[in-house]
Amino acid sequence: MFNYVKESYNELVNKVTWPTFPQLQSSTVVVMVASVIFAVVVLAMDLTFENLMAAIYKMLGNLGR
């Protein structure tokens, strides 16, 4: 177990190529923008479905009268 931790640490320190700070910032901005776009799309779908269901329930409610 100790050897595994030692080798893992060695690999993380010496063999992994870590992104630079500007690359990290750029990636963060891309993820944030994509998240906002995804949230807006989900919101639009939710509002559309809500209005559609309200119209269907209203129409079905008026059929019984």
Secondary structure by P-SEA (a helix, b strand, c coil): caaaaaaaaaaaccccccccaaaaaaaaaaaaaaaaaaaaaaaaaaaaaaaaaaaaaaaaaaaac
